[in-house]
Amino acid sequence: MDKRKQIRVVPFPKQPVQLQLMGNGFLEILLAQDVSEGGMAVKVPHKFDGYDIHSSVEMVVSLPGYKPFKAKGKIKHLSASREAEGFFGLQFLQMDIKGKESLLNYVRKLASLRRMAG
């Protein structure tokens, strides 16, 4: 049973969603594996080994076709098997209204395009 409340979309390979993630003692540039209004999943090959991921993080999210926006969030652990592969969830906690609008429009547009292609 999927406990997520929001639609999740997978970015097109030639139009990736880039994320600059700044936390306590680290800066990462990552590509989103999937995106929703509430957060995204990312693959981190080094699994954040040696980094403090328990405090909040700041992000700059770059959605294809939209102006980049800043957000605050936290890193969420996924299931043990997904985490073993280096996948983590990022939950959005705070962003400005323009960022929320861009995110909502991006998710809806991609969901619509995926349904038409489906």
Order of alpha helices (4+ residues) and beta strands (2+ residues): beta-beta-beta-beta-beta-alpha-beta-alpha
